[in-house]
Amino acid sequence: MSLIQPRTLKGFRDYLPEAMIPREKLIATAQRVYRSYGFSPIDTPALEYLEILTGKGSDETDRQLYKFQDHGGRNVGMRFDLTVPLARFAAQHVPKLGTPFKRYHIASVWRGENTQRGRYREFMQCDFDTIGTKSVAADIETGLVIHDLLQAIGFSKFTIRLNNRMILNGLLDKLGLTDKSTEVLRSLDKLAKIGREKVAEEMMATSGATAEQASEVLKLSDLSGSNAEILTQLEPLVAGSATGEEGIGRLREVLAGIDAAGVNKDRIQVDVSIARGLDYYTGVIFETFLDDLPTIGSICSGGRYDNLAGLFTKQELPGIGASLGLDRLLAAMEELEMLAKVRTSAPVFIPYFDRERLGDYLALAAQIRAAGIGVEVFPDPKKLGQQLKYADSRGFSVALIAGGNEFAAQTTQLKNLQTGESEEISLAEGSDALIARIRSIVTID
C-alpha cells in the first residue's frame, strides 16, 4: 500500500503551536473586551441553506461561496461571514430573546477567493453586533469597542476611519445614480486598491455613469482637513438630499459620542471615500488601519445594516456591528515583530533528570499549577543539558532545576531562561516564595 502524500489544500493552512498560541491569546482578548460591553456568545452552523447565503453580500461573495448538495439532496453553502447567519439567527430567535440583543461570535468562515497576505480561504472572524435598535448610541458603542479592542491587543498607533452610507446614497441621489448605487459603491470600495483612474473606468463600465458623474463621486476622496472641516465640505455636495443630510448629522453625533468617551481624536478619522463592499450596509461604516502597516488593509471593519434581517422576518430588526480579522491581524503583528517566538503555552519547565524523584517533580509542578501558572514536566529522565536545550527551543521563561540534593535540602534552582541567571529558592516553608518569584519574571495570561 502506497503512502498518501500529506498536504493541505491551496488557500488553507495548518496552525503550528507558535501560530496558535498568539491566535488563542487574541481570541481571549476579544472575548474579554466584548464581554466588558455586555455582549453574549452565540454559535451557528458552518453550513446554511444556500438561499440563506446567496444574494446577501455581493456578486463576488456569491461566486466565492463553497456550495454543494448534501446527502439529503439539499442545496447548502458554507458561511462566508458571520453577519448573514446572524440575520437568520435573529429572525429565528431574537423574538424570544428580546431586544436589544448583543452578541459576539468567534468562528471560521470560508470564501473561495485568491489568497493574499494574511488572508486564506478559511479564516476566522471575531464579530460583535447589536440587534434591535437604531439608536446612535449603538453606533457610538461600536466605535468604542473597536478602539478598546485594538488598544487591549497592544496597539497604540491605529486609525479608525468612518463614513455613513447615507451620505454616499444622498450624493448618488443628487447625481441620478440611485438605481446604480450597488455598482457605484462596489467600485468606490476599491479606491485604495486600484486607484482613482481605474475606479472611474469601472464605475462607467458597470453602472453606466458618465465621466462627469464618476468625477463627482470621486470628489469625496479629495476632501481633507479635520473631521469637522470634512463634514462642512460635504454639506453642499448632498444639500437637498434628506438622506445625505441625515447621514452627516448622524456622523456628527457618532464623533461627539466617541469624543465624550475620551478617545484620542487622532485615532478617529472621517473618510467619505470608504464604502464597504458588501451590499447590506445602510448607515455608519468603520474600517481600521494600523499606522505602521497600512498596506495590510483594514483589520477591523463593520457598520450598520438595518434591512438584512428583513429578508427573513417581518419584524423590524436593525443591526450594527463589526468584525476583527484575526488572521490578517496576526500576519500584521508578525510583520511588526509583536509576537513572541514561543511553542509552549506553559511558562515554567521542570526537567526530570533524577530517575528516582518523579513523584517529587510532579508534586512541585502541582503546587505551581494550583497557583494558576502553567508547568511542563519533561517525560523522560534524560541529561539535564538535553532537557534545557529542549526548553530553549520551546520558549519557556523559567526552569526549576532540582535533583536529590536540592530535594533533600528543600530548595530548587530557578533559572531565568531569557537571561540565563540562576538563583536558589527555599521550599522549606512551602512554595509561596517560589511562586512569587516566578510571577515577578513571567506574564501570566
Buried (B, 14 or more C-beta within 10 A) or exposed (E): EEEEEEEEEEBEBEEEEBBEBBBEBBBEBBBEBBEEBEBEEBEBEBBBEBEBBBEBBBEEBBEBBBBEEEEEEEEBBBBBBBBBBBBBBBBEEBEEBEBBBBBBBBBBBBBBBEEEEBBBBBBBBBBBBBBBBBEBBBBBBBBBBBBBBBBBBEBEEBBBBBBBBBBBBBBBBBBEBBEBBEBBBBBBBBBBEEEBEEBBBBBBEBBEBBEEBBEBBBBBBEBEEEBEEBBEBBEEBBEEBEBBBBBBBBBBBBBEBBBEEEBEEEBBBBBBBBBBBBBBBBBBBBBBBBEBBEEBBBBBBBBBBBBBBBBBBEEEBBBBBBBBBBBBBBBBBBBBEBBEEBBBBBBBBBBBBBEEBEEBBEEBBEBBEEBEBBBBBBEEBEEBEEBBEBBEEBBBBBBBBBBEEBBEEEBBBBBBBEEEEEEEBEBEEEBEEBBEBBBEBBEEE
